Amino acid sequence: MTPGRPQPLERNHVRTARKPAHDKGLALPIELTLQPHPVLLASVGGVFSDGTVAHRCVELGVYLGVSLGAGVGLGSYATPAGRASDTTFHVFAGLPIPVYPPSFLRDPLGGLDERWCILRAEIFTGGCGDTRRRGGGRQGRPSEHWYTRHTSRRSTEEAVKSKTKNTKTRPQIAAMVARAFGGMKLADSEDAVLELKEGWFNAAYDIRLADGQQVILKIAPPRDAEVLLYEKNIMATEVAAMRLVRQNPAIPVPEIYFYDDAHDVCDSDYFFMEKIAGDNLEHVKAGLSPEAKESVELHIGEIVREINGFTGTYFGYEGNPDLRASSWKEAFIKIVESVLEDGARKSVVYDHGHDEIRAAVLKHARALEEITTPRLVHWDAWDLNVFVKEGRVAGIIDFERALWADPLMEAQFRLLFSDGITSSMRGYGKTSFTFEEEQRCSLYSLHLALVMNTECYYRNYDTDFVYDLSRQLMGASMDWLKAN
């Protein structure tokens, strides 16, 4: 790794990256006063916003007069995955409005000032204390392939909540099987249809046919599902890419048996493909010996290099002609702009403004001009999309996010948690980088961070891990792009 390359991400940066350093907003707490001023107060139900997330706070403090006070709050705030907790320290100013409790509450508490309950509108400002994420957090340093690990674990109940998964009933799947396999029926057994709950975008099933053959069914999101612009017609992209790379026997990709985009048997695209004989690398990697891990990583690098050997006639995405161009510089700028547009539709507030992000991209855009040949890029070759058998890669899947681009966009060149040259880089044959290549790697890391951050608002992730990491990766990428 050259000295100028962004450093690998560390967990301690994630922990406090949730909220901005200062809050501003309007609160409507209820103040309980026990004696004339100054008094101890308890504020409950306060709701305020910093423009990004909403807060609810329980506050303890000292009220010094009609319009001044100070307090510390314990509360929660909204994130794309749910709620998280924090502490806040702030000063406030406001005008108390007397609220007189009814006699059935006041009389039993005889002796208290009847003005014991005050509704106070306050404008506040203050620093944010230690922020802790609720649920799903990982302690210690994240694994190198954090992305699939933290966007794939789901219970049956969670799968139902997916914003894009187009799940089907057994009779509906039986009709799709009949269409694809010339009237073939499902096996009679209960396990003839097993939902595969890995992933958050498509619905997928392990299917057993009446003749005993096992196949994989993949169903695209409903046509009216909210997806990012680059995800338009994403299944057509996947099928085309998989059929293309099967021309190279060095790329172990499953055969596509049948693809249907007619939308009569099913309301969205779907396809059946070969079931790979092997183990998912994400599931078994921890149990592999160091030698076996290195062998697999080397093989992954070799396969990715073979994928990049296919050349195209344009840069950009197969499924969205609006994100294509004759030059890589123009196409990449379009792609980045499309993610910013996706974020604007959901009112996403990044840690860096749109103009700041655009300026960083344009500052280094000249390095993109070195790329003159469109090459097929998988872009999503993380562990969960790799199957292994006997120390070798048996299959690679999920080409849905493939595009014609610069090979340095591949996941193997995103040094999220690794320092130095990885085994997959050695397998690929790329172990040194020019300054222009470092520029492009940082641009591609920024793009990945934008996609990760934005898609949190389009999915239904059950933790904030991807959201946290996206902010960290964006910060590291922007720092490098500004400094170099």
N, C-alpha and C positions, 0 to 999 in steps of 0.2 A: 504494500500500500504506500503510495507516495505521501509525503508530508502534508500536502495541501488537502488531502481527501477528508471529508467529514468523518469524525470519529464515531465508532459504534455507539448505539444508544445504551443508556444505563437506566436501571429501575428508579434510582432516586430522583431522576428528572421527571419521571411520570407522576410521582406521588403528589407533587404540589402544582401540577400543571392545569388543574381543572378550572380554577376561577381567576379572573383578573386580580391584580394586587389591591384594587380599591373598588368599593361599591358606592353607588349613588342611587337614590330612589325615594319612593314615598311609602311610608308604613302607616297602618291604622291599628296600633296595638290597644289592648285594654289594660289600663293601669290600676292596680289594687293598692290603695294607700291605707296604711294602718294608723298613722299619726299625722298631724300637720307637717308641712314642709320644714326641713328636708325629710324625705321618707324613703324607705325601701320599696322598690316597685317590681312587679312581675308583668311583663308584656307577653301576651299569647296571641297567636293567630296573625302576626304581622306578615304582610305580603309585600315584597318589594322586588324590583328588577334592576339589573345592571345593563339591560339591553340584550343580554344573551340568554340568561337563565332566570327562572322565577325562584324566589326564596320564601320559606316560611320559618319564622324564628320564634323561639321562646327566649325572652330577654330578662336578665337580672341586672339591676343597677341602682344608682342613687339619683333621685330627682331633686335638683337643687333649687328650683323656683318655678315660676310660671312658664318660662320659656327655655330653660337650659337643663342639661342633664348629661349623664354618661352611662354607658352600659356595656355588658358583654353578652353576646347571644349564642345560643346553641340552636341550630336549625338545620334545615334541609333545603335542597334546591334541585331543580329539574335538569336532567341530562338526556341525551337521545335514548339511553337504555333504561331510564327510570329516575330514581331519586338517589342523592348522595347527601352525606352530612358534613357540617363544617362548624367552625366557631367564628364569630365576628366580634370586632372591637370597634365601637363607634361612639361619637357624640351626637346629640340630637337637640333640636330646638322645635318647640311646638306650643300651641295654645290648648290647654286642657278644656274639655267640654264636659260639664257635670252631667252625669247619668244617675238618676235617683232610683235605687232599687225598690221594688214593690214592698209593701208592708209585711207580707208573709215571710220575706227574707230579712227585712230590716229589724222587725220587732224582736225576734228570738235572739238577735245579736245586740240587744240594747246596750247603750253606752258608746257605740261607735258613731263617728260622724256620718251623717247620712250621705255625705258626699264621698263615700268610701270607694266608689267605682267611677273611674273617669275614662272616657274614650278620647284618646289623644291622637290627633293627626300630627305626624312628624316628618320632617325632611331630614334625612340623615346622610352622613358620609363616613367612611371608615375603612381601615385595612382589614384584609381577610387573614384569619389565622390558619392553623394547620388544617389541611383538607384531606379527608379520608373517604375513599370510595366504598360503597356498600355492596357486598356480594360479588363473587366472581373474581376478586382481585388475586393476583399471584404474588407471593412473597419471593424475594430473591431475584436473581437475574433471569429475564425471560429466555426461553429457548430460541435458537436461531430461527425456527419456523413457527413463530408465534401466531402468524395470521390465520392459518387453517386451524390451529389448536383452539383459538378463541372465537372463531366464527362458525364452528361446526358442532359443538356439544349442545344437544337439545334433548329435552324430554318429549314425550308424546304430546303433552299439553302445550309445550312451547312451540312445537311444530305447527300446531293449529293457528298460532298467532302470527306466523310468517306473513309478511305483506305481499310476497310475490309467489309463494309456492302454490301451484295449481293441483292440489291433491284430487284423486279420483277414487270412486268406489270400485269394488271388485267387478260388478257387471259392466261398468264403463271400460275398465281395463280389458275385460274379456272381449268386448267389441273391438277394441284396438288391436288385440292379438289376432282376432279373426281377420281383420283387414290386412294386417302385415304378413301373416303366414298362411294365406290361402285357406281360411276357414278353420285353422287349428284352434283347439280349445285349451283352456288352462288345465293344469293337473287338478285332480279332485282334492288333493290335500289342502289343509288349512294354510300351510306355509307356501302355497303356490304364488302368493302375492305378499311380499315383504317390503315395507317402505324403508328406504335408506335415508336416515335422518341427518347424514353429514351434509354440510353446506346449508346456505340460507336463501338461495335464489330459485333454482329449479326444483321440481318434485322428481324423485327418482325411486325406482322399484326394482327389486330382484325378483324376476319372474321365472316360474317353472312351467314349461309347456306340457301338454298331455303326453308327448313322446319322450319326456324326460329331459329335454334340452333346457338349459338355464340361460336366460338372456337378461339384459339390463334395459329398462324402459326409462326414458328421460322426457319430462314434459315441461315445456316453456311456461313462463308466467302468463296469466290471462292477458288478453290484448289491451285491456283498460288499466292494467297495473302500472303504477308509477315507477319508472325506471330512469336511470341516467341516460343521457343522449347517446353515449357510446354503446349502450346496451341495446339499442334499437336493432331488431331482427337478429338477436344474438345467437339463436339456435341455428339459423341458416349459416351464420359464420362458422359455428362449430362443426357442422356437418361438412361444409366445403373444405375446411382446413384438415379434418381428419381423413377425408377421402384423398386429399392431395398428398399428405405425408405418408400414407400407406404405400405410395409408389416407391418409397425407399425402405428396403427391408431392415435397415439398421435402426429404424425408428419403430419400437414396439407399441403400436397403437391398435386398439380394438377395431374390428370390422363393423361398419355401419350396415345393418341388415335391411332397414326400412326407415324412410323418412317421409312424414306426411304433413303437409301444410295446407290441406284442403279445408280444415276446420268444420267438417261435418260430423265425423265420429267423435272428435275432440274439439273443444273450443279454442285450442291453441296448438302450435306446432308440437310435434313429438317425434321421437325416433327410438328404434330398438337397436342395440348393439351387442356385440360379443361380450360375454363375461370373462374377465381376465382371471387366469389361474395364478394366484399369488396373494401375498399379504400387503395390506396398505402400509406404506412406509411410516406414516404418522403413528400407526398403532404398534409397530414392532421395533421401531428404531432404538428405543431405550434398551432393548434386550440384545441388540447386536454387539458383537465384539468390535473393538476399535478398528481392526483390520477389515471386518465386513462393512462397517460404516464408510471407511475410506474407499473401499472398492465400489460401493453403491454410488457415493458422491462423484467419484471419477466417471462412472458410467453415465450418470445424469448429465454431467458436463459434455460428454461425448455426444449424447443424444440431442441435447439442446443445440450444439454446433451443427448437427445434421439437419435439424429443423430450420435453422437459419440459412441453410444452403439453398432453400427454395427462394426464387426471386419473382417479383411481381411487376406490374406495369404502372402502378400508382402507389403513393404513400397514404396510409390511413386505414379505415375500417371497411370491411366487406359489407357490413349490414347497414351502414349509414353513409350514403354518398356525400352528405354535407360535411363529413369529417375526412375528406380526401383532398389531395393536392398533388401537383406534379413535382414539387420539391418537399423535402423533409422539413425544412424550416417552416414553410407555410403550413404544412399539415400539423406539425407539433403545436404551433401557436393556436391553430383552430381547436385542437384537442384540449389544450389548457383552457381556452375561452369557454368551451362547452361545459367543462366541469364547474367553472365559475358561474355560468348560467344555471346549471343544475342547482348549485348552492343558493343562488338568488331566489329561485322558485320556492325554496323551503326556508328562506330568511336565515340562512346559515351565516354566522358571524365568525370568520376565521381570526386567528391571532395576528394576522397581517392583512391589511386592506387590499382590495382588488388592484388598485393602482400600484401599490408596493410590490405585489406579486408580479404584475405585468412588467414593471420596471426591471425586476430581477431576471425575468425570462429574456426580455429584449437586450439587456446588457450582455448576455452570453449567447445570444441567438446566432451569432456568426459561426460559432463552433458547430452548429447544426448543418451548416453548408458543406461540411466535409462529407456528409452522407449523400451519395448520389444514386445508390442502387437500393430499391425497396426489397427488404428481406423479411421472410415470415418470422414473426416473433410470437412465441407462446404467451409470454408475459405473466402466466399464473402457475408456473411449475414449482409449487411448494410441495412439501412432503405428502399432503393429503391427496394430491393428484398423481402420485407415483406408487406403483405396485412392484414388489420385489419377490424374487424366488431364488433360492440357492445362491445368495450373494450377488445377484445381478438384477437389473431392472427388467421386470416382466411386462410392464405396460405403463403408459403415460396417458392421462385423460384430461378432460376439461379444456378443450381448445376454444371455448366460446369467446374468450376475450382476446383472441389472436388478432394481430394487425400486421400490416406491411410497414416496417419501420427500421430503426437502428437496432442491431442485436444487443447493444449495451442496455436496452430497456428490459432485458430478461431479469427475472428474479435473482438469478445467480450472481448478478452484479450489484445487487442492493445489499450493502454491508450493514445490515441493521444491527446485528449483535455479534459480528465476527470482526476481528482485527487482523489484517494481513491477507494473504492469498489463501483461498479455500481449496479443498480438494476438487470441488466442482469446477472452479476456475482452471485448475491444472488439467482436469479432464477436457475442458473446453479448448485449452491451449492458449489462454489469455491470462498472463501473469504480470504484465506491466502496462502502464497507462500514460499516454501523453497528457499534457495540460489540457488540450482541447477535449480529450476523452474524459478527463476529470470534470470539466465543465458540463459535459453532456450527462455524465452519471449524476451530478448534483441536480441538474434540471429534471432528470427522470425520477429522482427521489422526491423532489418537490411535487411532481405530478402524481406520484403514488400517494403521497401524503394528502393531497387535495382529494383524490378519489376516496381514500379511506375515510377521511373526515366527513365528506359529503354523503357517502352511502349510508352512514349511520342514521341519517334522517330519512332514508328510503327503505331501510330494512327494519327489523325488529330485534336487534341483538339483545341478548339477555345480560350482558355486562358492558361496562364502559372501556374495556381493554383496548379495542381497536380505536375508539375515540381518543383515549389518552395517548396511545402510541402515535396516532396521526399528528397530534399537536407537537409531540416531541420531535418526530421526523421532519415536520414542516419547519420547526424552529432551527434544527441543525442544518437543514438544507438552505434555508434563507440566510443564516449566519455565514455559511461558506460562500454563497453566491454574492453576498454583499462585500465580503472581505477580499475576494479574489477578482 
